[in-house]
Structures are given as C-alpha cells and as structure tokens.
C-alpha cells in the first residue's frame, strides 16, 4: 500500500502542477504589457554577476574602456538585468536599438561595433514566436551588450572628443561632466518615453541634427555642384538685371530653401532680391540684395561641404555645457556677435569685433566680475615689443601723440625721454606702457573684466566705423562692443543707484572708476561656424581662424568601437 500511496500522490501533484501552469500561462498572456513575446510560466531570475560580466568583457574587449561604468551600473542595481523584466523586453531597448542602427544621423563618420549582431539578437528576442522565460543565453548577452553599447554611444554622441583633444584644438571652454550611469538609470526607470528626452546635449545639437538630415539628402540629390561665376565685365547682379547665370543661382537658392518657389527665368526680380538677401543673412554677408563675388563664393559651397560643416559644429556642441541657466553671456567669434541671456532667455545681442587671424581671440569661459569706466589701456607685452617700441624708435613723440605713458614695476610713471629706446630690441623692454583715459583711448570709455590668463576682455572703441563691416576681425584679441553703454546699463540694471545719468558721468570723467558686479556672470567665448538661429534658419560662417580645418582632420580619422 505504501508504494501505491506514493504513486497516487505523485500523479495528483503532477496533475495539479500542469493544470496550474496552463492557467498561469493564460493569465500571464492576458496581463502582458504591450509585448508580443511568448512568456513561460517559469521566469528564471533576471540576475547576473560580476564574473559573468568580466567574462563578457573579456570576449568583447572593445567595451573594456567603459568597464568601470558597466560594473557600477550593474552593482547599483544588485546585478539585475536592465533591459528586461518579467513580462519581456522593456520599451527603451527598442528605442535605443533604433538609435544604434541610425548612428550616422549623429554626424559621426565612425561606427559602433556589434550593432548588426545585437540587432539580429534583438529581432530574435522580440519575435512573437520567441519563448520568453526570463534569463537565458540570449537575454543575458543582449542585456550586457546593450548596456555596454549605451556607454560607448553616450561617450561618442554626448561626450565627444577627449578634453586633451579639444585643448589641442585650442578650445578651452570647461568641459561638461556627464553622469552616464545615472542617466541610463533615469532612462530605464523614468516616465518619459523618448530616449532622447534624457540627452545631456546643448540645444543647438538637435537643431543642427535636423538640418544634417536635410543637407545629406541635398548632397545625395545634387552630386555635382558646378562653380558659378560672374561674367568678367560684371561686378554684381541686381534687381532688374537679366542673365543665364541668374537663372542658375536662382535654382540654387530654391534648392537651399532661400527661394520658396522654383523660378527658371533669367530675370532678377523682387522675389529674387529677397531670396538673395535671405541667403546673405544666413551666410553673414552684407545683406544688400545684390549677387556679387562674396555671394558667388558662398553659393558655390556644395551640400557635401555643408554636411561636413554641420557635423564639425555638432561635435563642438558635445563639448559645451548643456544645462546653462540664469544670466550668461556668449560670444560667437565667427558670427561677430555677443548674445546676452537674462534668466536663460535671449534678451538681446550686439555686433562685436574680434581678433585678427594673427592675434586670434581665445576660445574659453570665465566670469564677468567688474566694470572700469574711463579705463587706462594697459598694453600687453607682445604689443609693446612688436609695435610700441619700434614705433617710438622711429618717432620719439609717438607716445605723447598717442596719449601714452611708461610705468615701472611699482606703477610709477617714468619720463619716456629718459629711456634709451635704441638699447632695447622690444621683447627685452623692462617697463610697462599704458594709454591714458580719454576720447582717443583704444579701449574707448569703458571695459568689462572677466579675469583670465589670456588678457582678453570686452571694451568700447573709438573706431565705431569698423562695425559697418560684415567681417569684423580687426582687434589684437580683445572683443570690442558696438553698444558698450547699453551693456553697462544692463549689467547694473538691478542697482538703483546706477542710473543712466550716473553711468554717463563716470564713463566720460577721464579718471578710472571700478564698479564690482553684485553677482558674477558666466561668459563663454565660443567658435561655431554653423548654427540654427532663433527663426529656425541654419546659418553658416567663414572659418576665420581655420579651426574647422584642424577639427576636420581629427574628426574624420575614423575609428570603430
């Protein structure tokens, strides 16, 4: 009886088990959260361990650079799977896989390894016929691979080149710190469906990304981009002119989006003039609605070259802070513009003059701390050596004519006539030279100081006529402002004691007056030759310092990882 009793119990338990398993299957299928994967009743624990991860990295050494982040991520979640739960694959797995497949949309010419292999595995697991039972060989590999690919992708797309590389490219703006591990955790646990909603990137990045897609399509459709030229006897085309060349550049204006309707006529009408002006504005040319040499130089730039220019500037977007808030000031060197932000909203902007190519303005960031009205111009050692000393040697009255004086290390004024100028070559000159405050002072009536090691600051200028030029690279490196008084009023707007009348009284006093700001204001001196303006139009500018050329050499040295 005892063996028979045991057998009966065994059969009864088996019947109950299979009956319950059948019921559980049906219930689980009914409750599945938007998944087409067949789910087994027995869900094997979605847990891995450090040894398994180490073995995975040993087989995929390309991920080893991100070993610390991968281990930190899994350790923080007690080694639980990231991209699966008891009902199947999470939605963000598909979203991220899609980003990996379309990696070239990010403006990078290299690639991420194992994408095809991982996509094949993704298709297998997400297939409706896949029998999902939690942890298995496929889900384990896919989870580790997708996590590893995330850190590779995030570093390339969000972080960009290393800080050492960017400094070698003369970019000294402080690099942002990206918390990759916590961002991935937010993506997987957050409520925002869009993967890109969590991207720690400068706003311009995604604006340029949209135009990259457009210009790639233009480059594909327009594989030939013939050089258009003015006839030898024509300086420019204007409204009312007729020429076959006009018909050709009108077609270009239509392709590039400056002309709304296609017009194959050879006549330069009012609509053409408006399109030419719009193009000129986008390219930073004198907006006079005439098609001259500069217009033709710009419109001969092929879509393929513009694709590269967009990609180069998308890379720069990866280097700058993505969470700018409050009040801050930016200067875009190739644009010759300053932009003033009030509580993270563009308040206004103004034209500026930047350094010549030989005395270029440095790309960096710091904090604006104080204003000096009626300033001295403390002339830098290189200008003294290369310009002042040679000029004084040629003309002993040079300093007096330019309202300049010599000072010693204690700031005491030295009689210039007591110095044997011919005894010095220039770089060995032991004194300082400064220009006294006044109407002819090279700094004008006010300067704005954000202390830095590059001796760069904002200032007024007596040569206002230079602001009428479209290309404004004339200075020794400092940045000249077209509206310095307005800028001073803006900076002191929250201090009721600094009225316009008081500002004017100290500005034109002829004696230096320093005013410290109540709060330091972040300043960013940047370099972008492509960006999207507040109207949604893409802008392009000349690479005045050849920084694009240097970055292009580095950017298009492709590597797969």
Residue pairs with C-beta under 8 A, 6 or more apart in sequence:
21 41
24 41
25 39
25 40
25 41
28 39
28 41
28 87
29 38
29 39
31 87
32 39
32 87
32 88
33 87
33 88
34 91
35 87
35 88
35 89
35 132
36 126
36 127
36 128
37 88
37 89
37 125
37 126
37 127
37 128
37 130
37 132
38 128
38 129
38 130
38 131
38 132
39 86
39 87
39 88
39 132
39 133
40 131
40 132
40 133
40 134
42 133
42 134
43 86
43 133
43 134
44 133
44 134
44 135
44 136
45 134
45 135
46 80
46 81
46 84
46 85
46 86
46 134
46 135
46 139
47 78
47 79
47 80
47 81
47 135
48 74
48 79
48 80
48 81
48 135
48 140
48 143
48 144
49 79
50 71
50 74
50 75
50 79
52 140
52 144
53 70
53 71
53 74
53 79
53 144
56 141
56 144
56 145
56 148
57 63
57 64
57 67
57 70
57 148
60 114
60 145
60 148
62 113
62 114
62 152
62 561
63 70
63 148
63 149
63 151
63 152
65 561
66 148
66 151
66 152
66 155
69 151
69 180
69 181
70 144
70 147
70 148
70 151
72 181
73 82
73 147
73 181
73 184
73 185
74 80
74 82
74 147
76 181
76 185
77 185
81 135
81 139
81 140
81 143
82 143
82 146
82 147
82 184
82 188
83 89
83 90
83 92
83 93
83 142
83 143
83 146
83 147
83 188
84 90
84 93
84 134
84 139
84 143
86 134
88 132
89 125
89 126
90 188
91 193
92 187
92 188
92 195
93 122
93 142
93 146
94 122
94 126
95 193
95 194
95 195
96 146
96 149
96 150
96 153
96 187
96 195
97 118
97 119
97 122
97 146
99 153
99 195
99 196
100 112
100 115
100 118
100 119
100 149
100 153
101 115
101 119
103 111
103 112
103 115
103 153
104 111
105 209
105 212
105 213
106 156
106 157
106 209
106 314
107 208
107 209
107 212
107 310
107 311
107 314
107 315
108 156
108 157
108 311
108 315
109 311
109 555
109 556
109 558
110 156
110 558
110 559
110 560
110 561
111 558
111 560
112 149
112 152
112 153
112 156
112 560
112 561
113 560
113 561
114 145
114 149
115 149
117 145
118 142
118 145
118 146
118 149
121 138
121 141
121 142
121 145
122 142
124 130
124 138
125 132
125 138
125 139
125 142
132 139
147 184
150 180
150 184
151 180
151 184
152 561
154 178
154 180
154 183
154 184
155 180
156 561
157 199
157 201
157 318
158 178
158 199
158 200
158 201
158 318
159 178
159 318
160 166
160 315
160 318
160 319
161 169
161 315
161 318
161 319
161 554
161 555
163 175
165 554
166 175
166 319
169 547
169 550
169 551
169 554
170 362
170 363
170 545
170 547
170 550
171 316
171 319
171 363
171 527
171 547
172 362
172 363
172 364
172 365
173 319
173 320
173 363
173 364
173 365
173 524
173 525
173 526
174 321
174 365
175 319
176 200
176 319
176 320
176 321
176 322
178 200
183 198
183 200
186 198
187 195
187 198
190 198
192 198
196 206
199 205
199 206
200 322
200 323
201 317
201 318
201 322
202 317
202 318
202 320
202 321
202 322
203 322
204 313
204 317
204 528
204 531
204 532
205 314
205 317
205 318
207 531
207 532
208 310
208 313
208 314
208 317
208 530
208 531
208 532
208 538
209 314
211 310
211 532
211 538
212 307
212 310
212 311
212 314
215 303
215 306
215 307
215 310
216 307
218 255
218 256
218 303
219 302
219 303
219 304
219 306
219 307
222 255
222 302
222 303
225 300
225 302
225 303
225 304
227 300
228 245
228 248
228 249
228 252
228 296
228 299
228 300
229 245
229 296
230 236
230 237
230 245
230 291
230 292
230 293
230 296
231 243
231 245
234 243
235 292
235 293
236 290
236 291
236 292
236 293
236 295
237 243
237 245
237 246
237 268
237 290
237 291
237 292
238 268
238 273
238 289
238 290
238 291
239 268
239 269
239 270
239 272
239 273
239 289
240 268
241 267
241 268
242 266
242 267
242 268
243 266
243 268
244 266
246 266
246 267
246 268
246 272
246 291
247 264
247 265
247 266
249 291
249 295
249 296
249 299
250 259
250 263
250 264
250 265
250 272
250 275
251 262
251 264
252 299
253 259
253 272
253 275
253 276
253 279
253 299
254 260
254 261
254 262
254 263
256 279
256 299
258 275
258 276
258 278
258 279
258 282
259 271
259 272
259 275
260 275
261 271
263 271
263 272
268 291
273 289
274 289
276 289
276 290
276 291
276 295
277 287
277 288
277 289
278 537
279 285
279 295
279 298
279 299
280 286
280 287
280 288
280 289
280 295
281 287
282 537
282 538
282 539
282 540
283 298
283 539
283 540
283 541
284 334
284 335
284 336
284 470
284 471
284 539
284 540
284 541
284 542
285 294
285 295
285 298
285 470
286 294
286 470
298 540
301 540
306 530
306 540
308 552
309 529
309 530
309 540
309 548
310 530
310 538
311 555
312 529
312 530
312 548
312 551
312 552
312 555
313 528
313 529
313 530
313 531
315 551
315 555
316 526
316 527
316 528
316 551
320 524
320 526
324 341
324 344
324 522
325 344
326 343
326 344
326 522
327 341
327 342
327 343
327 519
327 521
327 522
328 341
328 521
328 522
328 523
328 524
329 338
329 339
329 340
329 341
329 368
329 521
329 522
329 523
329 524
330 338
330 339
330 341
330 523
330 524
330 525
330 526
331 337
331 338
331 339
331 352
331 354
331 361
331 479
331 523
331 524
331 525
331 526
332 339
332 526
332 527
332 528
332 531
333 354
333 361
333 363
333 525
333 526
333 527
333 544
333 545
334 527
334 528
334 529
334 541
334 542
334 543
334 544
335 528
335 531
335 539
335 541
336 351
336 352
336 353
336 354
336 471
336 472
336 473
337 349
337 350
337 351
337 352
338 349
338 350
338 351
338 352
338 458
338 479
338 481
339 346
339 349
340 346
340 347
340 348
340 349
340 350
340 487
340 490
341 347
346 534
347 490
348 490
350 481
350 482
350 483
350 486
350 487
351 467
351 472
351 482
352 458
352 472
352 479
352 480
352 481
352 482
353 461
353 466
353 467
353 472
353 473
353 474
353 475
353 479
353 480
354 360
354 361
354 472
354 473
354 475
354 479
355 361
355 473
355 475
355 476
355 477
355 478
356 473
356 474
356 475
356 476
357 473
357 544
357 545
357 546
359 475
359 476
359 477
360 477
360 545
361 456
361 475
361 477
361 478
361 479
361 525
362 454
362 456
362 477
362 525
363 525
363 526
363 527
363 547
364 452
364 454
364 456
364 525
365 522
365 523
365 524
365 525
366 450
366 451
366 452
366 522
366 523
367 450
367 520
367 521
367 522
367 523
368 448
368 449
368 450
368 458
368 491
368 517
368 520
368 521
368 522
368 523
369 449
369 450
369 451
369 516
369 517
369 520
370 448
370 449
370 514
370 515
370 516
370 517
371 446
371 447
371 448
371 449
371 488
371 491
371 492
371 514
371 515
371 517
372 446
372 447
372 449
372 512
372 513
372 514
372 515
373 445
373 446
373 488
373 503
373 506
373 507
373 509
373 512
373 513
373 515
374 437
374 438
374 445
374 446
374 506
374 507
374 508
374 509
374 510
374 511
374 512
374 513
375 437
375 441
375 443
375 446
375 447
375 459
375 512
376 434
376 435
376 436
376 437
376 441
376 512
377 434
377 435
377 441
377 442
377 443
378 432
378 434
379 388
379 404
379 432
379 433
379 434
379 435
380 455
380 476
381 427
383 476
384 426
384 429
384 432
384 433
385 425
385 426
385 427
385 429
386 426
388 398
388 399
388 404
388 433
389 421
389 424
389 425
389 426
389 429
390 426
391 398
392 398
392 399
392 416
392 421
393 421
393 422
395 401
396 417
396 421
398 404
399 405
399 406
399 416
399 433
400 416
402 435
402 440
403 435
403 436
403 438
403 440
403 441
404 433
404 434
404 435
404 436
405 413
405 414
405 416
405 433
405 434
405 436
406 413
406 414
406 415
406 416
406 419
406 431
406 432
406 433
407 413
407 414
407 431
407 432
407 433
407 434
408 414
408 431
408 432
409 432
414 431
419 431
424 430
435 441
435 442
435 443
437 445
437 509
437 510
437 511
437 512
438 510
439 462
440 462
441 462
442 461
442 462
443 459
443 460
443 461
444 459
444 460
444 461
444 462
444 480
444 484
445 460
445 484
445 485
445 507
445 508
446 459
446 460
446 484
446 485
446 488
446 507
447 457
447 458
447 459
447 460
448 457
448 458
448 459
448 481
448 484
448 487
448 488
448 491
449 457
450 457
450 458
450 523
454 477
455 477
455 478
456 477
456 478
456 479
456 525
457 478
457 479
458 478
458 479
458 480
458 481
458 484
458 487
459 478
459 479
459 480
459 481
459 484
460 480
460 481
460 484
460 485
461 480
461 481
464 482
466 472
466 474
466 480
467 482
471 542
471 544
473 544
474 480
479 525
481 487
485 503
485 504
485 507
488 503
488 507
489 498
489 500
489 503
491 517
491 521
492 498
492 503
492 515
492 517
494 518
495 518
498 515
506 513
506 515
527 545
527 547
528 541
529 540
529 541
529 542
529 543
529 548
530 538
530 539
530 540
530 541
531 538
531 539
532 538
532 539
533 539
543 549
